[in-house]
């Protein structure tokens, strides 16, 4: 009985720290492709986009092959938005990519995140309850989560349809940067399951 009570308290504590729109984004540290630690709090005072990614996922490939994700990374980077791509594929998965493999793939796709993080033990992914690739999060300069969910409103789409979709990340940042409330702050993410 005592063990059950302890387990429930720990579960509640873990849930309380999970990423919730309107609440402070959970702090994390993860290595980039050069093995250097990147902390979310290093970017306090800036807008931050977190993108969960996995090159093996057809949904991720669609957004990169269409140029959609790299173009958005470049567009927002030019506005001083920090974009962090996070690969939480567990190192025990057949889909795990080494930092070198991930760097090669991102380069081939013309990607332009501020950093790509290798979350090989999946701690950051679980902290944010990232469920799919892609799964997107937007954090404001005060460190609050202002958007969580899908990249856009076209779950099933061709390359051309993807380019015409309503991009939830662009919309959330546009509204927030204009001093307006984010009108669509949460959506259901779509894509492949994160390989925990």
C-alpha positions, 0 to 999 in steps of 0.5 A, a space after each residue: 500500500 505504501 509503495 502504491 502511494 509513493 508511485 502515485 505521488 511520483 506520477 503526479 509530480 511527473 505529470 505536473 512537470 509535463 508541458 502544458 500550454 499556458 504554463 512554463 515550458 519544462 527546462 531541459 538539457 540535451 546534446 547537440 550534434 557536436 555533443 555540446 549541451 544545449 539548455 532551453 533556458 539559454 534562450 530565455 528572452 527569445 521565441 523558441 520552436 521545438 520540433 520533434 523529428 525522425 528522418 525515418 518517418 514519412 511525415 517528417 520526410 514529406 515536410 522536409 522533401 517539400 521544403 516546407 520545414 527548412 523554409 520555415 526554419 529559415 523564415 523564423 530564424 531570420 526573425 530571431 526565433 530559435 528553432 531546436 529540432 529534437 530527435 528523441 528516437 531511443 538509442 535502442 531503436 533500429 531508427 536511431 540516428 547517430 549525430 553524424 547520420 543526423 547531421 548528414 540528413 539535415 544537411 542534405 535536406 537544407 535544414 536550418 535549425 539553430 541546433 539539432 538535439 540527440 535525445 538518445 535516452 528519450 528524456 526530453 521527449 517524455 518530459 514534453 509528452 511528444 507523441 509524434 514526429 513531427 510534434 511542434 511546440 512554441 515557447 514565448 520569451 517569458 518561457 511559457 508554452 504558447 502552442 503545442 500540436 501539429 505543424 499544420 492542418 493537412 494530415 494527409 497531403 501531397 507536396 503541393 497541398 502541404 505548401 497550401 496548408 495553414 501552418 499552426 507554428 507560423 500562425 502562433 508566432 505571427 499572433 504572439 509577435 504582434 501582441 495578440 493571443 494565440 487563437 489556436 494554441 493546441 491541436 492534435 499532432 499527427 505523424 509517426 509515433 516517437 520511438 521511445 
